[in-house]
Amino acid sequence: MAFHDIWEQAEVFTNLRDPELLEGKCGVCEFKQVCLGCRARAFGITHNYLAEEPFCIYEPRAPVN
């Protein structure tokens, strides 16, 4: 399998490219389309690469559910 195929078809990479899947305050943040938070830090601390960025100090305008 070529790198291009992995990039396009692997579930983890598909999820990482979709900001609508972000959780916590990253999921409601108005800047998620340009920021996405650090997925490596989210994974390192929570073991969930879609979790909110643990060191982000920004508070989104929308409340977190």
PDB file of N, CA, C and O in Angstrom, chain B, residues numbered from 101:
ATOM      1  N   MET B 101       0.850  -1.177   0.000  1.00  0.00           N
ATOM      2  CA  MET B 101       0.000   0.000   0.000  1.00  0.00           C
ATOM      3  C   MET B 101       0.897   1.242   0.000  1.00  0.00           C
ATOM      4  O   MET B 101       1.841   1.330   0.785  1.00  0.00           O
ATOM      5  N   ALA B 102       0.607   2.173  -0.859  1.00  0.00           N
ATOM      6  CA  ALA B 102       1.394   3.402  -0.989  1.00  0.00           C
ATOM      7  C   ALA B 102       0.985   4.416   0.085  1.00  0.00           C
ATOM      8  O   ALA B 102      -0.115   4.359   0.636  1.00  0.00           O
ATOM      9  N   PHE B 103       1.898   5.334   0.360  1.00  0.00           N
ATOM     10  CA  PHE B 103       1.625   6.376   1.353  1.00  0.00           C
ATOM     11  C   PHE B 103       0.346   7.135   1.012  1.00  0.00           C
ATOM     12  O   PHE B 103      -0.466   7.406   1.897  1.00  0.00           O
ATOM     13  N   HIS B 104       0.162   7.473  -0.228  1.00  0.00           N
ATOM     14  CA  HIS B 104      -1.036   8.207  -0.657  1.00  0.00           C
ATOM     15  C   HIS B 104      -2.302   7.438  -0.289  1.00  0.00           C
ATOM     16  O   HIS B 104      -3.276   8.029   0.178  1.00  0.00           O
ATOM     17  N   ASP B 105      -2.289   6.143  -0.494  1.00  0.00           N
ATOM     18  CA  ASP B 105      -3.450   5.323  -0.167  1.00  0.00           C
ATOM     19  C   ASP B 105      -3.718   5.312   1.335  1.00  0.00           C
ATOM     20  O   ASP B 105      -4.867   5.398   1.771  1.00  0.00           O
ATOM     21  N   ILE B 106      -2.661   5.207   2.113  1.00  0.00           N
ATOM     22  CA  ILE B 106      -2.814   5.235   3.568  1.00  0.00           C
ATOM     23  C   ILE B 106      -3.367   6.580   4.009  1.00  0.00           C
ATOM     24  O   ILE B 106      -4.290   6.632   4.823  1.00  0.00           O
ATOM     25  N   TRP B 107      -2.820   7.662   3.486  1.00  0.00           N
ATOM     26  CA  TRP B 107      -3.266   9.009   3.833  1.00  0.00           C
ATOM     27  C   TRP B 107      -4.737   9.214   3.498  1.00  0.00           C
ATOM     28  O   TRP B 107      -5.477   9.817   4.275  1.00  0.00           O
ATOM     29  N   GLU B 108      -5.154   8.721   2.358  1.00  0.00           N
ATOM     30  CA  GLU B 108      -6.529   8.932   1.902  1.00  0.00           C
ATOM     31  C   GLU B 108      -7.529   7.960   2.527  1.00  0.00           C
ATOM     32  O   GLU B 108      -8.698   8.315   2.679  1.00  0.00           O
ATOM     33  N   GLN B 109      -7.115   6.755   2.893  1.00  0.00           N
ATOM     34  CA  GLN B 109      -8.072   5.729   3.280  1.00  0.00           C
ATOM     35  C   GLN B 109      -8.040   5.318   4.750  1.00  0.00           C
ATOM     36  O   GLN B 109      -9.025   4.776   5.253  1.00  0.00           O
ATOM     37  N   ALA B 110      -6.945   5.561   5.442  1.00  0.00           N
ATOM     38  CA  ALA B 110      -6.858   5.142   6.842  1.00  0.00           C
ATOM     39  C   ALA B 110      -7.818   5.963   7.705  1.00  0.00           C
ATOM     40  O   ALA B 110      -7.884   7.187   7.594  1.00  0.00           O
ATOM     41  N   GLU B 111      -8.547   5.271   8.554  1.00  0.00           N
ATOM     42  CA  GLU B 111      -9.550   5.935   9.387  1.00  0.00           C
ATOM     43  C   GLU B 111      -8.940   7.031  10.264  1.00  0.00           C
ATOM     44  O   GLU B 111      -9.528   8.105  10.394  1.00  0.00           O
ATOM     45  N   VAL B 112      -7.788   6.785  10.861  1.00  0.00           N
ATOM     46  CA  VAL B 112      -7.185   7.773  11.746  1.00  0.00           C
ATOM     47  C   VAL B 112      -6.876   9.071  10.999  1.00  0.00           C
ATOM     48  O   VAL B 112      -7.112  10.153  11.537  1.00  0.00           O
ATOM     49  N   PHE B 113      -6.358   8.993   9.780  1.00  0.00           N
ATOM     50  CA  PHE B 113      -6.046  10.207   9.027  1.00  0.00           C
ATOM     51  C   PHE B 113      -7.302  10.903   8.522  1.00  0.00           C
ATOM     52  O   PHE B 113      -7.350  12.131   8.454  1.00  0.00           O
ATOM     53  N   THR B 114      -8.307  10.130   8.171  1.00  0.00           N
ATOM     54  CA  THR B 114      -9.591  10.718   7.778  1.00  0.00           C
ATOM     55  C   THR B 114     -10.182  11.488   8.958  1.00  0.00           C
ATOM     56  O   THR B 114     -10.675  12.604   8.790  1.00  0.00           O
ATOM     57  N   ASN B 115     -10.134  10.895  10.146  1.00  0.00           N
ATOM     58  CA  ASN B 115     -10.645  11.562  11.341  1.00  0.00           C
ATOM     59  C   ASN B 115      -9.857  12.821  11.668  1.00  0.00           C
ATOM     60  O   ASN B 115     -10.443  13.838  12.040  1.00  0.00           O
ATOM     61  N   LEU B 116      -8.547  12.768  11.535  1.00  0.00           N
ATOM     62  CA  LEU B 116      -7.715  13.931  11.845  1.00  0.00           C
ATOM     63  C   LEU B 116      -7.986  15.104  10.912  1.00  0.00           C
ATOM     64  O   LEU B 116      -7.785  16.255  11.302  1.00  0.00           O
ATOM     65  N   ARG B 117      -8.432  14.843   9.708  1.00  0.00           N
ATOM     66  CA  ARG B 117      -8.731  15.924   8.759  1.00  0.00           C
ATOM     67  C   ARG B 117     -10.123  16.507   8.942  1.00  0.00           C
ATOM     68  O   ARG B 117     -10.455  17.499   8.293  1.00  0.00           O
ATOM     69  N   ASP B 118     -10.939  15.930   9.797  1.00  0.00           N
ATOM     70  CA  ASP B 118     -12.321  16.383   9.969  1.00  0.00           C
ATOM     71  C   ASP B 118     -12.491  17.128  11.286  1.00  0.00           C
ATOM     72  O   ASP B 118     -12.626  16.492  12.331  1.00  0.00           O
ATOM     73  N   PRO B 119     -12.488  18.462  11.266  1.00  0.00           N
ATOM     74  CA  PRO B 119     -12.598  19.231  12.512  1.00  0.00           C
ATOM     75  C   PRO B 119     -13.930  19.037  13.228  1.00  0.00           C
ATOM     76  O   PRO B 119     -14.041  19.350  14.413  1.00  0.00           O
ATOM     77  N   GLU B 120     -14.940  18.528  12.531  1.00  0.00           N
ATOM     78  CA  GLU B 120     -16.236  18.297  13.170  1.00  0.00           C
ATOM     79  C   GLU B 120     -16.179  17.142  14.167  1.00  0.00           C
ATOM     80  O   GLU B 120     -17.101  16.982  14.967  1.00  0.00           O
ATOM     81  N   LEU B 121     -15.135  16.348  14.138  1.00  0.00           N
ATOM     82  CA  LEU B 121     -14.994  15.224  15.065  1.00  0.00           C
ATOM     83  C   LEU B 121     -14.270  15.607  16.346  1.00  0.00           C
ATOM     84  O   LEU B 121     -14.200  14.807  17.279  1.00  0.00           O
ATOM     85  N   LEU B 122     -13.730  16.820  16.404  1.00  0.00           N
ATOM     86  CA  LEU B 122     -12.998  17.243  17.598  1.00  0.00           C
ATOM     87  C   LEU B 122     -13.926  17.290  18.801  1.00  0.00           C
ATOM     88  O   LEU B 122     -15.105  17.620  18.676  1.00  0.00           O
ATOM     89  N   GLU B 123     -13.391  16.961  19.953  1.00  0.00           N
ATOM     90  CA  GLU B 123     -14.176  16.900  21.182  1.00  0.00           C
ATOM     91  C   GLU B 123     -13.799  18.032  22.133  1.00  0.00           C
ATOM     92  O   GLU B 123     -12.832  18.761  21.911  1.00  0.00           O
ATOM     93  N   GLY B 124     -14.589  18.159  23.196  1.00  0.00           N
ATOM     94  CA  GLY B 124     -14.326  19.172  24.213  1.00  0.00           C
ATOM     95  C   GLY B 124     -14.403  20.573  23.640  1.00  0.00           C
ATOM     96  O   GLY B 124     -15.173  20.841  22.717  1.00  0.00           O
ATOM     97  N   LYS B 125     -13.597  21.462  24.195  1.00  0.00           N
ATOM     98  CA  LYS B 125     -13.670  22.847  23.734  1.00  0.00           C
ATOM     99  C   LYS B 125     -13.155  23.018  22.316  1.00  0.00           C
ATOM    100  O   LYS B 125     -13.540  23.973  21.642  1.00  0.00           O
ATOM    101  N   CYS B 126     -12.300  22.127  21.844  1.00  0.00           N
ATOM    102  CA  CYS B 126     -11.868  22.194  20.444  1.00  0.00           C
ATOM    103  C   CYS B 126     -13.048  21.967  19.507  1.00  0.00           C
ATOM    104  O   CYS B 126     -13.112  22.560  18.431  1.00  0.00           O
ATOM    105  N   GLY B 127     -13.973  21.117  19.911  1.00  0.00           N
ATOM    106  CA  GLY B 127     -15.130  20.807  19.085  1.00  0.00           C
ATOM    107  C   GLY B 127     -16.088  21.974  18.904  1.00  0.00           C
ATOM    108  O   GLY B 127     -16.810  22.028  17.908  1.00  0.00           O
ATOM    109  N   VAL B 128     -16.108  22.908  19.848  1.00  0.00           N
ATOM    110  CA  VAL B 128     -17.016  24.055  19.738  1.00  0.00           C
ATOM    111  C   VAL B 128     -16.278  25.356  19.415  1.00  0.00           C
ATOM    112  O   VAL B 128     -16.905  26.406  19.275  1.00  0.00           O
ATOM    113  N   CYS B 129     -14.969  25.292  19.299  1.00  0.00           N
ATOM    114  CA  CYS B 129     -14.163  26.496  19.077  1.00  0.00           C
ATOM    115  C   CYS B 129     -14.385  27.072  17.683  1.00  0.00           C
ATOM    116  O   CYS B 129     -14.440  26.337  16.698  1.00  0.00           O
ATOM    117  N   GLU B 130     -14.508  28.369  17.614  1.00  0.00           N
ATOM    118  CA  GLU B 130     -14.719  29.050  16.332  1.00  0.00           C
ATOM    119  C   GLU B 130     -13.463  29.057  15.461  1.00  0.00           C
ATOM    120  O   GLU B 130     -13.533  29.432  14.291  1.00  0.00           O
ATOM    121  N   PHE B 131     -12.323  28.651  16.005  1.00  0.00           N
ATOM    122  CA  PHE B 131     -11.074  28.609  15.244  1.00  0.00           C
ATOM    123  C   PHE B 131     -10.647  27.194  14.865  1.00  0.00           C
ATOM    124  O   PHE B 131      -9.534  27.000  14.374  1.00  0.00           O
ATOM    125  N   LYS B 132     -11.499  26.216  15.081  1.00  0.00           N
ATOM    126  CA  LYS B 132     -11.102  24.825  14.838  1.00  0.00           C
ATOM    127  C   LYS B 132     -10.758  24.544  13.378  1.00  0.00           C
ATOM    128  O   LYS B 132      -9.987  23.623  13.107  1.00  0.00           O
ATOM    129  N   GLN B 133     -11.295  25.297  12.442  1.00  0.00           N
ATOM    130  CA  GLN B 133     -10.984  25.086  11.030  1.00  0.00           C
ATOM    131  C   GLN B 133      -9.539  25.451  10.704  1.00  0.00           C
ATOM    132  O   GLN B 133      -8.969  24.911   9.755  1.00  0.00           O
ATOM    133  N   VAL B 134      -8.940  26.353  11.470  1.00  0.00           N
ATOM    134  CA  VAL B 134      -7.562  26.770  11.196  1.00  0.00           C
ATOM    135  C   VAL B 134      -6.565  26.263  12.237  1.00  0.00           C
ATOM    136  O   VAL B 134      -5.371  26.167  11.951  1.00  0.00           O
ATOM    137  N   CYS B 135      -7.031  25.945  13.413  1.00  0.00           N
ATOM    138  CA  CYS B 135      -6.123  25.549  14.492  1.00  0.00           C
ATOM    139  C   CYS B 135      -6.059  24.027  14.657  1.00  0.00           C
ATOM    140  O   CYS B 135      -4.987  23.431  14.549  1.00  0.00           O
ATOM    141  N   LEU B 136      -7.182  23.423  14.913  1.00  0.00           N
ATOM    142  CA  LEU B 136      -7.315  21.988  15.202  1.00  0.00           C
ATOM    143  C   LEU B 136      -6.670  21.569  16.520  1.00  0.00           C
ATOM    144  O   LEU B 136      -6.814  20.413  16.919  1.00  0.00           O
ATOM    145  N   GLY B 137      -5.973  22.455  17.204  1.00  0.00           N
ATOM    146  CA  GLY B 137      -5.290  22.070  18.427  1.00  0.00           C
ATOM    147  C   GLY B 137      -4.168  21.088  18.122  1.00  0.00           C
ATOM    148  O   GLY B 137      -4.006  20.661  16.979  1.00  0.00           O
ATOM    149  N   CYS B 138      -3.418  20.741  19.109  1.00  0.00           N
ATOM    150  CA  CYS B 138      -2.328  19.783  18.912  1.00  0.00           C
ATOM    151  C   CYS B 138      -2.854  18.388  19.193  1.00  0.00           C
ATOM    152  O   CYS B 138      -3.123  18.027  20.339  1.00  0.00           O
ATOM    153  N   ARG B 139      -2.992  17.624  18.150  1.00  0.00           N
ATOM    154  CA  ARG B 139      -3.516  16.258  18.285  1.00  0.00           C
ATOM    155  C   ARG B 139      -2.538  15.349  19.014  1.00  0.00           C
ATOM    156  O   ARG B 139      -2.957  14.400  19.676  1.00  0.00           O
ATOM    157  N   ALA B 140      -1.237  15.624  18.903  1.00  0.00           N
ATOM    158  CA  ALA B 140      -0.236  14.815  19.601  1.00  0.00           C
ATOM    159  C   ALA B 140      -0.329  15.017  21.112  1.00  0.00           C
ATOM    160  O   ALA B 140      -0.263  14.051  21.872  1.00  0.00           O
ATOM    161  N   ARG B 141      -0.482  16.263  21.547  1.00  0.00           N
ATOM    162  CA  ARG B 141      -0.616  16.512  22.991  1.00  0.00           C
ATOM    163  C   ARG B 141      -1.921  15.934  23.514  1.00  0.00           C
ATOM    164  O   ARG B 141      -1.954  15.356  24.601  1.00  0.00           O
ATOM    165  N   ALA B 142      -2.995  16.085  22.749  1.00  0.00           N
ATOM    166  CA  ALA B 142      -4.275  15.505  23.161  1.00  0.00           C
ATOM    167  C   ALA B 142      -4.126  13.999  23.355  1.00  0.00           C
ATOM    168  O   ALA B 142      -4.587  13.450  24.356  1.00  0.00           O
ATOM    169  N   PHE B 143      -3.492  13.342  22.410  1.00  0.00           N
ATOM    170  CA  PHE B 143      -3.304  11.897  22.505  1.00  0.00           C
ATOM    171  C   PHE B 143      -2.366  11.522  23.648  1.00  0.00           C
ATOM    172  O   PHE B 143      -2.614  10.558  24.372  1.00  0.00           O
ATOM    173  N   GLY B 144      -1.297  12.281  23.805  1.00  0.00           N
ATOM    174  CA  GLY B 144      -0.320  11.973  24.844  1.00  0.00           C
ATOM    175  C   GLY B 144      -0.901  12.043  26.246  1.00  0.00           C
ATOM    176  O   GLY B 144      -0.506  11.271  27.119  1.00  0.00           O
ATOM    177  N   ILE B 145      -1.818  12.943  26.470  1.00  0.00           N
ATOM    178  CA  ILE B 145      -2.379  13.120  27.809  1.00  0.00           C
ATOM    179  C   ILE B 145      -3.657  12.311  28.013  1.00  0.00           C
ATOM    180  O   ILE B 145      -3.878  11.766  29.095  1.00  0.00           O
ATOM    181  N   THR B 146      -4.503  12.227  26.977  1.00  0.00           N
ATOM    182  CA  THR B 146      -5.808  11.587  27.155  1.00  0.00           C
ATOM    183  C   THR B 146      -5.923  10.220  26.479  1.00  0.00           C
ATOM    184  O   THR B 146      -6.877   9.482  26.724  1.00  0.00           O
ATOM    185  N   HIS B 147      -4.950   9.886  25.628  1.00  0.00           N
ATOM    186  CA  HIS B 147      -5.010   8.664  24.815  1.00  0.00           C
ATOM    187  C   HIS B 147      -6.162   8.717  23.810  1.00  0.00           C
ATOM    188  O   HIS B 147      -6.642   7.683  23.345  1.00  0.00           O
ATOM    189  N   ASN B 148      -6.594   9.932  23.484  1.00  0.00           N
ATOM    190  CA  ASN B 148      -7.649  10.160  22.494  1.00  0.00           C
ATOM    191  C   ASN B 148      -7.189  11.310  21.605  1.00  0.00           C
ATOM    192  O   ASN B 148      -7.130  12.454  22.056  1.00  0.00           O
ATOM    193  N   TYR B 149      -6.863  11.020  20.354  1.00  0.00           N
ATOM    194  CA  TYR B 149      -6.335  12.064  19.477  1.00  0.00           C
ATOM    195  C   TYR B 149      -7.372  13.091  19.057  1.00  0.00           C
ATOM    196  O   TYR B 149      -7.014  14.105  18.458  1.00  0.00           O
ATOM    197  N   LEU B 150      -8.646  12.860  19.353  1.00  0.00           N
ATOM    198  CA  LEU B 150      -9.690  13.837  19.032  1.00  0.00           C
ATOM    199  C   LEU B 150     -10.111  14.658  20.252  1.00  0.00           C
ATOM    200  O   LEU B 150     -10.982  15.521  20.139  1.00  0.00           O
ATOM    201  N   ALA B 151      -9.516  14.407  21.400  1.00  0.00           N
ATOM    202  CA  ALA B 151      -9.844  15.149  22.620  1.00  0.00           C
ATOM    203  C   ALA B 151      -9.384  16.603  22.497  1.00  0.00           C
ATOM    204  O   ALA B 151      -8.611  16.946  21.603  1.00  0.00           O
ATOM    205  N   GLU B 152      -9.866  17.444  23.400  1.00  0.00           N
ATOM    206  CA  GLU B 152      -9.473  18.856  23.336  1.00  0.00           C
ATOM    207  C   GLU B 152      -7.979  19.018  23.622  1.00  0.00           C
ATOM    208  O   GLU B 152      -7.369  18.209  24.321  1.00  0.00           O
ATOM    209  N   GLU B 153      -7.423  20.066  23.073  1.00  0.00           N
ATOM    210  CA  GLU B 153      -6.008  20.417  23.286  1.00  0.00           C
ATOM    211  C   GLU B 153      -5.819  20.731  24.764  1.00  0.00           C
ATOM    212  O   GLU B 153      -6.394  21.704  25.251  1.00  0.00           O
ATOM    213  N   PRO B 154      -5.035  19.944  25.492  1.00  0.00           N
ATOM    214  CA  PRO B 154      -4.940  20.110  26.936  1.00  0.00           C
ATOM    215  C   PRO B 154      -4.239  21.385  27.405  1.00  0.00           C
ATOM    216  O   PRO B 154      -4.462  21.811  28.539  1.00  0.00           O
ATOM    217  N   PHE B 155      -3.409  22.001  26.586  1.00  0.00           N
ATOM    218  CA  PHE B 155      -2.690  23.195  27.016  1.00  0.00           C
ATOM    219  C   PHE B 155      -3.221  24.490  26.421  1.00  0.00           C
ATOM    220  O   PHE B 155      -2.628  25.550  26.620  1.00  0.00           O
ATOM    221  N   CYS B 156      -4.324  24.418  25.696  1.00  0.00           N
ATOM    222  CA  CYS B 156      -4.896  25.623  25.089  1.00  0.00           C
ATOM    223  C   CYS B 156      -5.559  26.472  26.172  1.00  0.00           C
ATOM    224  O   CYS B 156      -6.372  25.976  26.953  1.00  0.00           O
ATOM    225  N   ILE B 157      -5.203  27.746  26.209  1.00  0.00           N
ATOM    226  CA  ILE B 157      -5.787  28.639  27.208  1.00  0.00           C
ATOM    227  C   ILE B 157      -6.970  29.421  26.666  1.00  0.00           C
ATOM    228  O   ILE B 157      -7.645  30.129  27.414  1.00  0.00           O
ATOM    229  N   TYR B 158      -7.227  29.297  25.354  1.00  0.00           N
ATOM    230  CA  TYR B 158      -8.338  30.025  24.754  1.00  0.00           C
ATOM    231  C   TYR B 158      -9.669  29.413  25.187  1.00  0.00           C
ATOM    232  O   TYR B 158      -9.815  28.191  25.217  1.00  0.00           O
ATOM    233  N   GLU B 159     -10.622  30.252  25.517  1.00  0.00           N
ATOM    234  CA  GLU B 159     -11.967  29.798  25.850  1.00  0.00           C
ATOM    235  C   GLU B 159     -12.907  30.146  24.699  1.00  0.00           C
ATOM    236  O   GLU B 159     -13.143  31.324  24.430  1.00  0.00           O
ATOM    237  N   PRO B 160     -13.440  29.140  24.022  1.00  0.00           N
ATOM    238  CA  PRO B 160     -14.334  29.396  22.892  1.00  0.00           C
ATOM    239  C   PRO B 160     -15.584  30.144  23.324  1.00  0.00           C
ATOM    240  O   PRO B 160     -15.975  30.110  24.490  1.00  0.00           O
ATOM    241  N   ARG B 161     -16.206  30.822  22.361  1.00  0.00           N
ATOM    242  CA  ARG B 161     -17.439  31.569  22.657  1.00  0.00           C
ATOM    243  C   ARG B 161     -18.589  30.644  22.977  1.00  0.00           C
ATOM    244  O   ARG B 161     -19.412  30.947  23.841  1.00  0.00           O
ATOM    245  N   ALA B 162     -18.655  29.509  22.281  1.00  0.00           N
ATOM    246  CA  ALA B 162     -19.738  28.549  22.511  1.00  0.00           C
ATOM    247  C   ALA B 162     -19.430  27.737  23.761  1.00  0.00           C
ATOM    248  O   ALA B 162     -18.279  27.362  23.983  1.00  0.00           O
ATOM    249  N   PRO B 163     -20.433  27.462  24.575  1.00  0.00           N
ATOM    250  CA  PRO B 163     -20.191  26.636  25.764  1.00  0.00           C
ATOM    251  C   PRO B 163     -19.908  25.191  25.390  1.00  0.00           C
ATOM    252  O   PRO B 163     -20.425  24.686  24.393  1.00  0.00           O
ATOM    253  N   VAL B 164     -19.098  24.539  26.183  1.00  0.00           N
ATOM    254  CA  VAL B 164     -18.775  23.135  25.980  1.00  0.00           C
ATOM    255  C   VAL B 164     -19.866  22.305  26.633  1.00  0.00           C
ATOM    256  O   VAL B 164     -20.198  22.531  27.796  1.00  0.00           O
ATOM    257  N   ASN B 165     -20.420  21.363  25.915  1.00  0.00           N
ATOM    258  CA  ASN B 165     -21.487  20.503  26.462  1.00  0.00           C
ATOM    259  C   ASN B 165     -20.911  19.399  27.291  1.00  0.00           C
ATOM    260  O   ASN B 165     -21.655  18.580  27.830  1.00  0.00           O
TER     261      ASN B 165
END
